[in-house]
Amino acid sequence: MEGEVLPFHQVELKVGGEGDDDRIFFIWPTTIVHKLTGESPLYRLRAEDLIHDNFEIVVLLEGKLKFVCA
């Protein structure tokens, strides 16, 4: 609605591939993992919280393209 104020809180999640390496090599399909450790902002969430709370996880991918002319 016009003038509605939406609360905003942003937290960065540490993610990696299926191993312990923090680099991800994109081959289809790819699994991206976030380990739920004590430092994770999701650590204290319960199943009920996931159902009733209003939040979203936004995924941003950034990379470089390298063109080789032969």
Secondary structure, DSSP 8 states (H G I E B T S, - for coil): -TT------------B-SSS-S-----SS---B----TT-TTTT--HHHHHHS-----------------
